[in-house]
Amino acid sequence: MKPLHIILSVIGGAVAGAAVGLLVAPEKGEKTRSRIAKILKDKGIVLKKDKMDELVDEIEDQIENHI
């Protein structure tokens, strides 16, 4: 395959993956974060908003490292 075909295939796959992700996402990110905060609160862990944002960033970094 030519390099241009490979690049276009990668870009096309990324666009298709993003579209599918948006279509099948169960909830908005804000709602998901509030559910996570509720679960943590039920277990006795209370996070302030800035700490929750740090946790989300850390989880995102871990996911990116495994992909």
N, C-alpha and C positions, 0 to 999 in steps of 0.2 A: 504494500500500500504506500501511496505517496504521503509525505508528512502532512500535506494539507488535508487529506482525507481523515487522517488520524485526529488532527486538531478539530475538524468539523464534527467528527464522531463524538469526541469528548465534550465539546460544547453542547451538541444536541442532547447527549445523555444527561448532562447537568441540568439543562432546561427542562427536559422531560421529568427528571427526578424532583426538581423543585415544584413543578406543576402538580405532580401526583401528591407530593407532601402537603401542599396547600389544600388540595381537594379532600384528602383523607385525614387531616389533622383533627383529633377528637375535640379539642377546645382551644381557645385563645391562650397565648402564653401567660397573660396576666391571671387568668382563672386557674391555670395549672400551678403557677407559683403560689396562689392563695391556698390551693388544696395542699400543697407541700407544706406550707407554713402551718396549716391547721393540723396536719398529721404530726409535725414536729412539736407543736404546742401541746397536743394530746399526750405526747411522750415526756412532757416537761421541759422541752427545749424551746426557748423563746429567742427569735432572731429579729433584730431591728431591720428596717428596709435596706439599709446599706449593707448589712451582713448577709441578707438574703441575696442581694445583687452579687456580692462576692461569691456566694455559694453557687449561684447560677453560672457565673463566669468560670468557676473552677470545674464544675460538671461539664460545661461546654468544652473547655480545654481538654479534659480527659477523653471525651467522646472524639474530638478531632484527632487526638494522638492515636486512638485505636482504629481509626478509619484509614 
